[in-house]
């Protein structure tokens, strides 16, 4: 009798582990988002089909964010037909500062204001800037980079997703 209980407990334990692994490793899709793009209308994530999406959470007072903007520009210029690169300004960033930064630095890719924090809300893990999230063309998140991006690594990742 005791031996049967042990076997049942072992089977239950293994099933719990397998279920846990399934949910931990389940691919996460890009949530439905509505972007307020500077100088443009709203953009919906559902309209980004067949594009690799790169979301870069940044702030005008973040020196690392500012340092990586030329890298993002280079990536944008190289892959503009395959990607949708959107720099999402943090909710605490004043819109006037974001607009001035975009104009002064002639940023060629889309910049979104997230004044109400609704975009940030969808990404619990974004606590630090910069944070960059990359999806494949089916809008499944492939990578989250916390901190400064590396051009070569991002370039390789995009090439593998094209």
NUVO-224329 format. One record per atom (N, C-alpha, C): atom name; z, y, x; residue in three letters; residue number from 0. Coordinates in steps of 0.1 Angstrom, whole numbers, always signed. Layout:
<recs>
REC gudren     Z     Y     X tordo lolum
REC     CA     Z     Y     X   ala   NUM
...
</recs>
This chain:
<recs>
REC gudren     Z     Y     X tordo lolum
REC      N    +0   -12    +8   unk     0
REC     CA    +0    +0    +0   unk     0
REC      C    +0   +13    +9   unk     0
REC      N    +9   +12   +19   unk     1
REC     CA   +10   +24   +28   unk     1
REC      C    -4   +26   +35   unk     1
REC      N   -10   +15   +39   unk     2
REC     CA   -23   +16   +46   unk     2
REC      C   -33   +22   +38   unk     2
REC      N   -34   +20   +25   unk     3
REC     CA   -43   +26   +16   unk     3
REC      C   -41   +41   +14   unk     3
REC      N   -29   +45   +14   unk     4
REC     CA   -25   +59   +13   unk     4
REC      C   -30   +66   +25   unk     4
REC      N   -29   +60   +37   unk     5
REC     CA   -33   +66   +49   unk     5
REC      C   -48   +68   +49   unk     5
REC      N   -55   +58   +44   unk     6
REC     CA   -70   +58   +44   unk     6
REC      C   -75   +69   +34   unk     6
REC      N   -68   +70   +23   unk     7
REC     CA   -72   +80   +13   unk     7
REC      C   -70   +94   +19   unk     7
REC      N   -58   +96   +25   unk     8
REC     CA   -55  +109   +31   unk     8
REC      C   -65  +112   +42   unk     8
REC      N   -69  +103   +50   unk     9
REC     CA   -79  +105   +61   unk     9
REC      C   -92  +109   +55   unk     9
REC      N   -97  +102   +44   unk    10
REC     CA  -109  +105   +38   unk    10
REC      C  -109  +119   +32   unk    10
REC      N   -98  +123   +25   unk    11
REC     CA   -97  +136   +20   unk    11
REC      C   -97  +147   +31   unk    11
REC      N   -90  +144   +41   unk    12
REC     CA   -90  +153   +53   unk    12
REC      C  -104  +155   +58   unk    12
REC      N  -111  +145   +60   unk    13
REC     CA  -125  +146   +65   unk    13
REC      C  -134  +154   +56   unk    13
REC      N  -132  +151   +43   unk    14
REC     CA  -140  +158   +33   unk    14
REC      C  -137  +173   +33   unk    14
REC      N  -124  +177   +34   unk    15
REC     CA  -120  +191   +35   unk    15
REC      C  -126  +197   +48   unk    15
REC      N  -127  +191   +59   unk    16
REC     CA  -133  +196   +71   unk    16
REC      C  -148  +198   +69   unk    16
REC      N  -154  +189   +63   unk    17
REC     CA  -169  +190   +60   unk    17
REC      C  -172  +201   +51   unk    17
REC      N  -164  +203   +40   unk    18
REC     CA  -166  +214   +31   unk    18
REC      C  -163  +227   +38   unk    18
REC      N  -153  +228   +46   unk    19
REC     CA  -150  +240   +54   unk    19
REC      C  -162  +244   +63   unk    19
REC      N  -167  +234   +70   unk    20
REC     CA  -178  +237   +79   unk    20
REC      C  -191  +241   +71   unk    20
REC      N  -193  +236   +59   unk    21
REC     CA  -204  +240   +51   unk    21
REC      C  -203  +255   +48   unk    21
REC      N  -191  +259   +43   unk    22
REC     CA  -190  +273   +39   unk    22
REC      C  -189  +283   +51   unk    22
REC      N  -184  +278   +62   unk    23
REC     CA  -183  +287   +74   unk    23
REC      C  -197  +289   +80   unk    23
REC      N  -205  +279   +80   unk    24
REC     CA  -219  +280   +86   unk    24
REC      C  -230  +283   +76   unk    24
REC      N  -226  +286   +64   unk    25
REC     CA  -236  +289   +54   unk    25
REC      C  -243  +302   +58   unk    25
REC      N  -256  +303   +58   unk    26
REC     CA  -263  +315   +62   unk    26
REC      C  -260  +326   +52   unk    26
REC      N  -258  +338   +57   unk    27
REC     CA  -255  +349   +48   unk    27
REC      C  -267  +358   +46   unk    27
REC      N  -271  +360   +34   unk    28
REC     CA  -282  +369   +30   unk    28
REC      C  -278  +383   +31   unk    28
REC      N  -287  +392   +33   unk    29
REC     CA  -285  +406   +33   unk    29
REC      C  -281  +410   +18   unk    29
REC      N  -270  +416   +16   unk    30
REC     CA  -267  +420    +2   unk    30
REC      C  -276  +430    -4   unk    30
REC      N  -276  +432   -17   unk    31
REC     CA  -284  +442   -23   unk    31
REC      C  -278  +456   -19   unk    31
REC      N  -286  +464   -13   unk    32
REC     CA  -282  +477    -8   unk    32
REC      C  -291  +488   -13   unk    32
REC      N  -285  +500   -15   unk    33
REC     CA  -293  +512   -18   unk    33
REC      C  -291  +522    -7   unk    33
REC      N  -301  +526    +0   unk    34
REC     CA  -300  +535   +11   unk    34
REC      C  -304  +549    +6   unk    34
REC      N  -297  +559   +10   unk    35
REC     CA  -300  +573    +8   unk    35
REC      C  -306  +578   +21   unk    35
REC      N  -320  +577   +22   unk    36
REC     CA  -327  +580   +34   unk    36
REC      C  -329  +595   +36   unk    36
REC      N  -325  +600   +48   unk    37
REC     CA  -327  +615   +50   unk    37
REC      C  -342  +619   +49   unk    37
REC      N  -344  +630   +41   unk    38
REC     CA  -358  +635   +39   unk    38
REC      C  -367  +626   +31   unk    38
REC      N  -361  +616   +24   unk    39
REC     CA  -369  +607   +17   unk    39
REC      C  -361  +603    +4   unk    39
REC      N  -367  +594    -4   unk    40
REC     CA  -360  +589   -16   unk    40
REC      C  -351  +578   -12   unk    40
REC      N  -345  +572   -22   unk    41
REC     CA  -337  +560   -20   unk    41
REC      C  -346  +548   -16   unk    41
REC      N  -340  +539    -8   unk    42
REC     CA  -347  +527    -4   unk    42
REC      C  -338  +515    -8   unk    42
REC      N  -344  +505   -15   unk    43
REC     CA  -336  +494   -19   unk    43
REC      C  -339  +482    -9   unk    43
REC      N  -328  +475    -6   unk    44
REC     CA  -330  +463    +3   unk    44
REC      C  -340  +453    -2   unk    44
REC      N  -340  +452   -16   unk    45
REC     CA  -349  +442   -21   unk    45
REC      C  -364  +445   -19   unk    45
REC      N  -367  +458   -15   unk    46
REC     CA  -380  +462   -12   unk    46
REC      C  -384  +460    +2   unk    46
REC      N  -376  +453   +10   unk    47
REC     CA  -378  +452   +24   unk    47
REC      C  -383  +437   +27   unk    47
REC      N  -389  +431   +17   unk    48
REC     CA  -394  +417   +19   unk    48
REC      C  -404  +417   +30   unk    48
REC      N  -404  +406   +37   unk    49
REC     CA  -414  +403   +48   unk    49
REC      C  -412  +413   +60   unk    49
REC      N  -400  +419   +61   unk    50
REC     CA  -397  +427   +73   unk    50
REC      C  -384  +422   +79   unk    50
REC      N  -384  +422   +92   unk    51
REC     CA  -371  +420   +99   unk    51
REC      C  -363  +433   +97   unk    51
REC      N  -351  +432   +92   unk    52
REC     CA  -343  +444   +89   unk    52
REC      C  -333  +445  +101   unk    52
REC      N  -332  +457  +106   unk    53
REC     CA  -322  +461  +116   unk    53
REC      C  -314  +472  +111   unk    53
REC      N  -301  +469  +108   unk    54
REC     CA  -292  +480  +103   unk    54
REC      C  -283  +483  +115   unk    54
REC      N  -283  +496  +119   unk    55
REC     CA  -274  +501  +130   unk    55
REC      C  -264  +510  +124   unk    55
REC      N  -251  +506  +124   unk    56
REC     CA  -241  +515  +119   unk    56
REC      C  -236  +523  +131   unk    56
REC      N  -236  +537  +129   unk    57
REC     CA  -234  +546  +140   unk    57
REC      C  -227  +558  +135   unk    57
REC      N  -223  +567  +145   unk    58
REC     CA  -217  +580  +141   unk    58
REC      C  -221  +590  +152   unk    58
REC      N  -222  +602  +148   unk    59
REC     CA  -226  +613  +157   unk    59
REC      C  -216  +616  +168   unk    59
REC      N  -203  +611  +166   unk    60
REC     CA  -193  +614  +176   unk    60
REC      C  -191  +601  +185   unk    60
REC      N  -200  +591  +184   unk    61
REC     CA  -199  +579  +191   unk    61
REC      C  -208  +580  +203   unk    61
REC      N  -203  +581  +215   unk    62
REC     CA  -211  +582  +227   unk    62
REC      C  -220  +570  +229   unk    62
REC      N  -215  +558  +226   unk    63
REC     CA  -223  +546  +228   unk    63
REC      C  -235  +546  +218   unk    63
REC      N  -232  +550  +206   unk    64
REC     CA  -242  +551  +196   unk    64
REC      C  -254  +560  +200   unk    64
REC      N  -250  +572  +206   unk    65
REC     CA  -260  +581  +210   unk    65
REC      C  -267  +576  +222   unk    65
REC      N  -260  +569  +231   unk    66
REC     CA  -267  +563  +243   unk    66
REC      C  -277  +552  +239   unk    66
REC      N  -275  +545  +228   unk    67
REC     CA  -285  +535  +224   unk    67
REC      C  -296  +540  +215   unk    67
REC      N  -296  +552  +211   unk    68
REC     CA  -307  +557  +202   unk    68
REC      C  -321  +556  +209   unk    68
REC      N  -322  +559  +222   unk    69
REC     CA  -335  +557  +229   unk    69
REC      C  -340  +543  +229   unk    69
REC      N  -330  +533  +230   unk    70
REC     CA  -334  +519  +229   unk    70
REC      C  -339  +516  +215   unk    70
REC      N  -332  +521  +205   unk    71
REC     CA  -337  +518  +191   unk    71
REC      C  -350  +525  +189   unk    71
REC      N  -352  +536  +194   unk    72
REC     CA  -366  +543  +193   unk    72
REC      C  -376  +534  +199   unk    72
REC      N  -374  +529  +211   unk    73
REC     CA  -383  +520  +218   unk    73
REC      C  -386  +508  +210   unk    73
REC      N  -376  +502  +204   unk    74
REC     CA  -378  +490  +196   unk    74
REC      C  -386  +493  +183   unk    74
REC      N  -383  +505  +177   unk    75
REC     CA  -390  +509  +165   unk    75
REC      C  -405  +511  +168   unk    75
REC      N  -407  +518  +179   unk    76
REC     CA  -421  +521  +183   unk    76
REC      C  -429  +508  +186   unk    76
REC      N  -423  +498  +192   unk    77
REC     CA  -430  +486  +196   unk    77
REC      C  -432  +477  +183   unk    77
REC      N  -422  +477  +174   unk    78
REC     CA  -423  +467  +163   unk    78
REC      C  -424  +474  +149   unk    78
REC      N  -428  +486  +148   unk    79
REC     CA  -428  +493  +136   unk    79
REC      C  -435  +486  +124   unk    79
REC      N  -445  +478  +127   unk    80
REC     CA  -452  +471  +116   unk    80
REC      C  -444  +458  +111   unk    80
REC      N  -435  +453  +119   unk    81
REC     CA  -427  +441  +116   unk    81
REC      C  -413  +443  +112   unk    81
REC      N  -408  +455  +115   unk    82
REC     CA  -393  +457  +113   unk    82
REC      C  -391  +469  +103   unk    82
REC      N  -379  +469   +98   unk    83
REC     CA  -374  +481   +91   unk    83
REC      C  -361  +484   +98   unk    83
REC      N  -361  +495  +106   unk    84
REC     CA  -349  +499  +113   unk    84
REC      C  -343  +510  +106   unk    84
REC      N  -330  +509  +102   unk    85
REC     CA  -323  +519   +94   unk    85
REC      C  -310  +521  +101   unk    85
REC      N  -308  +533  +106   unk    86
REC     CA  -295  +537  +112   unk    86
REC      C  -286  +543  +101   unk    86
REC      N  -275  +536   +98   unk    87
REC     CA  -266  +540   +87   unk    87
REC      C  -255  +548   +93   unk    87
REC      N  -254  +561   +89   unk    88
REC     CA  -243  +569   +94   unk    88
REC      C  -230  +566   +87   unk    88
REC      N  -220  +566   +95   unk    89
REC     CA  -206  +562   +89   unk    89
REC      C  -202  +572   +78   unk    89
REC      N  -195  +568   +68   unk    90
REC     CA  -191  +577   +57   unk    90
REC      C  -183  +589   +62   unk    90
REC      N  -176  +589   +73   unk    91
REC     CA  -168  +600   +77   unk    91
REC      C  -177  +611   +84   unk    91
REC      N  -190  +607   +87   unk    92
REC     CA  -199  +616   +94   unk    92
REC      C  -204  +627   +84   unk    92
REC      N  -203  +639   +88   unk    93
REC     CA  -208  +650   +79   unk    93
REC      C  -223  +649   +78   unk    93
REC      N  -229  +650   +67   unk    94
REC     CA  -243  +650   +65   unk    94
REC      C  -250  +660   +74   unk    94
REC      N  -245  +672   +75   unk    95
REC     CA  -251  +683   +83   unk    95
REC      C  -252  +679   +98   unk    95
REC      N  -242  +672  +103   unk    96
REC     CA  -242  +667  +117   unk    96
REC      C  -253  +656  +119   unk    96
REC      N  -254  +647  +109   unk    97
REC     CA  -264  +637  +109   unk    97
REC      C  -278  +642  +109   unk    97
REC      N  -280  +652  +100   unk    98
REC     CA  -293  +658   +99   unk    98
REC      C  -297  +666  +112   unk    98
REC      N  -287  +673  +117   unk    99
REC     CA  -289  +680  +130   unk    99
REC      C  -293  +671  +141   unk    99
REC      N  -285  +659  +142   unk   100
REC     CA  -288  +650  +152   unk   100
REC      C  -302  +644  +151   unk   100
REC      N  -306  +640  +139   unk   101
REC     CA  -319  +634  +137   unk   101
REC      C  -330  +644  +141   unk   101
REC      N  -329  +657  +137   unk   102
REC     CA  -339  +667  +140   unk   102
REC      C  -339  +670  +155   unk   102
REC      N  -328  +672  +161   unk   103
REC     CA  -327  +676  +175   unk   103
REC      C  -332  +665  +184   unk   103
REC      N  -330  +652  +180   unk   104
REC     CA  -334  +641  +189   unk   104
REC      C  -347  +635  +184   unk   104
REC      N  -353  +640  +174   unk   105
REC     CA  -366  +636  +168   unk   105
REC      C  -366  +620  +166   unk   105
REC      N  -356  +616  +159   unk   106
REC     CA  -355  +601  +156   unk   106
REC      C  -366  +597  +147   unk   106
REC      N  -374  +587  +151   unk   107
REC     CA  -386  +583  +143   unk   107
REC      C  -383  +573  +132   unk   107
REC      N  -372  +566  +133   unk   108
REC     CA  -369  +556  +123   unk   108
REC      C  -360  +562  +112   unk   108
REC      N  -358  +554  +101   unk   109
REC     CA  -350  +559   +90   unk   109
REC      C  -335  +560   +93   unk   109
REC      N  -329  +571   +88   unk   110
REC     CA  -315  +573   +89   unk   110
REC      C  -310  +575   +75   unk   110
REC      N  -299  +567   +72   unk   111
REC     CA  -293  +567   +59   unk   111
REC      C  -279  +573   +59   unk   111
REC      N  -276  +581   +49   unk   112
REC     CA  -263  +586   +47   unk   112
REC      C  -255  +576   +38   unk   112
REC      N  -243  +573   +42   unk   113
REC     CA  -234  +564   +34   unk   113
REC      C  -222  +571   +31   unk   113
REC      N  -223  +583   +25   unk   114
REC     CA  -212  +592   +22   unk   114
REC      C  -201  +585   +14   unk   114
REC      N  -205  +577    +4   unk   115
REC     CA  -195  +570    -4   unk   115
REC      C  -190  +557    +1   unk   115
REC      N  -195  +553   +12   unk   116
REC     CA  -191  +540   +19   unk   116
REC      C  -195  +527   +12   unk   116
REC      N  -205  +528    +3   unk   117
REC     CA  -209  +516    -5   unk   117
REC      C  -216  +506    +4   unk   117
REC      N  -224  +511   +13   unk   118
REC     CA  -231  +502   +22   unk   118
REC      C  -221  +495   +32   unk   118
REC      N  -212  +503   +37   unk   119
REC     CA  -202  +498   +46   unk   119
REC      C  -193  +487   +40   unk   119
REC      N  -190  +490   +27   unk   120
REC     CA  -182  +480   +19   unk   120
REC      C  -188  +466   +19   unk   120
REC      N  -201  +465   +19   unk   121
REC     CA  -208  +452   +18   unk   121
REC      C  -207  +444   +32   unk   121
REC      N  -202  +451   +42   unk   122
REC     CA  -201  +445   +55   unk   122
REC      C  -187  +447   +61   unk   122
REC      N  -178  +438   +56   unk   123
REC     CA  -164  +439   +60   unk   123
REC      C  -162  +439   +75   unk   123
REC      N  -170  +433   +82   unk   124
REC     CA  -168  +432   +97   unk   124
REC      C  -171  +445  +104   unk   124
REC      N  -178  +454   +98   unk   125
REC     CA  -181  +467  +105   unk   125
REC      C  -169  +475  +106   unk   125
REC      N  -163  +475  +117   unk   126
REC     CA  -151  +483  +120   unk   126
REC      C  -153  +492  +132   unk   126
REC      N  -163  +489  +140   unk   127
REC     CA  -165  +497  +152   unk   127
REC      C  -180  +501  +152   unk   127
REC      N  -182  +513  +158   unk   128
REC     CA  -196  +517  +160   unk   128
REC      C  -199  +517  +175   unk   128
REC      N  -211  +513  +178   unk   129
REC     CA  -221  +509  +170   unk   129
REC      C  -220  +494  +166   unk   129
REC      N  -225  +490  +155   unk   130
REC     CA  -226  +476  +150   unk   130
REC      C  -240  +475  +145   unk   130
REC      N  -247  +465  +150   unk   131
REC     CA  -261  +463  +146   unk   131
REC      C  -263  +449  +139   unk   131
REC      N  -269  +449  +128   unk   132
REC     CA  -271  +436  +120   unk   132
REC      C  -286  +434  +119   unk   132
REC      N  -290  +422  +123   unk   133
REC     CA  -304  +419  +123   unk   133
REC      C  -307  +407  +113   unk   133
REC      N  -317  +408  +105   unk   134
REC     CA  -321  +397   +96   unk   134
REC      C  -334  +392   +99   unk   134
REC      N  -338  +380   +94   unk   135
REC     CA  -351  +375   +96   unk   135
REC      C  -359  +381   +84   unk   135
REC      N  -372  +377   +83   unk   136
REC     CA  -381  +382   +72   unk   136
REC      C  -377  +377   +58   unk   136
REC      N  -368  +367   +58   unk   137
REC     CA  -363  +362   +45   unk   137
REC      C  -350  +369   +41   unk   137
REC      N  -346  +379   +49   unk   138
REC     CA  -334  +387   +48   unk   138
REC      C  -321  +379   +49   unk   138
REC      N  -321  +369   +58   unk   139
REC     CA  -310  +361   +62   unk   139
REC      C  -304  +367   +75   unk   139
REC      N  -292  +370   +75   unk   140
REC     CA  -286  +377   +87   unk   140
REC      C  -286  +367   +99   unk   140
REC      N  -292  +371  +110   unk   141
REC     CA  -294  +362  +122   unk   141
REC      C  -284  +366  +133   unk   141
REC      N  -281  +379  +133   unk   142
REC     CA  -272  +383  +144   unk   142
REC      C  -265  +396  +140   unk   142
REC      N  -252  +397  +145   unk   143
REC     CA  -244  +409  +144   unk   143
REC      C  -240  +413  +158   unk   143
REC      N  -244  +424  +163   unk   144
REC     CA  -240  +429  +176   unk   144
REC      C  -230  +440  +175   unk   144
REC      N  -219  +438  +180   unk   145
REC     CA  -208  +448  +180   unk   145
REC      C  -208  +455  +194   unk   145
REC      N  -210  +468  +194   unk   146
REC     CA  -211  +475  +207   unk   146
REC      C  -225  +478  +210   unk   146
REC      N  -227  +482  +222   unk   147
REC     CA  -241  +487  +227   unk   147
REC      C  -250  +475  +227   unk   147
REC      N  -262  +478  +222   unk   148
REC     CA  -273  +468  +222   unk   148
REC      C  -280  +467  +236   unk   148
REC      N  -285  +456  +239   unk   149
REC     CA  -293  +454  +251   unk   149
REC      C  -308  +453  +247   unk   149
REC      N  -316  +461  +253   unk   150
REC     CA  -330  +461  +249   unk   150
REC      C  -337  +447  +250   unk   150
REC      N  -335  +441  +262   unk   151
REC     CA  -341  +428  +264   unk   151
REC      C  -337  +417  +254   unk   151
REC      N  -324  +417  +251   unk   152
REC     CA  -319  +407  +242   unk   152
REC      C  -324  +410  +228   unk   152
REC      N  -324  +422  +224   unk   153
REC     CA  -329  +426  +210   unk   153
REC      C  -344  +423  +209   unk   153
REC      N  -351  +426  +220   unk   154
REC     CA  -366  +424  +220   unk   154
REC      C  -369  +409  +219   unk   154
REC      N  -361  +400  +226   unk   155
REC     CA  -363  +386  +225   unk   155
REC      C  -360  +381  +211   unk   155
REC      N  -349  +386  +205   unk   156
REC     CA  -346  +382  +192   unk   156
REC      C  -357  +385  +182   unk   156
REC      N  -362  +398  +182   unk   157
REC     CA  -372  +402  +173   unk   157
REC      C  -385  +393  +175   unk   157
REC      N  -388  +391  +187   unk   158
REC     CA  -400  +382  +190   unk   158
REC      C  -398  +368  +184   unk   158
REC      N  -386  +363  +185   unk   159
REC     CA  -384  +350  +179   unk   159
REC      C  -384  +350  +164   unk   159
REC      N  -382  +361  +158   unk   160
REC     CA  -382  +362  +143   unk   160
REC      C  -395  +366  +137   unk   160
REC      N  -405  +370  +145   unk   161
REC     CA  -418  +375  +140   unk   161
REC      C  -426  +364  +135   unk   161
</recs>
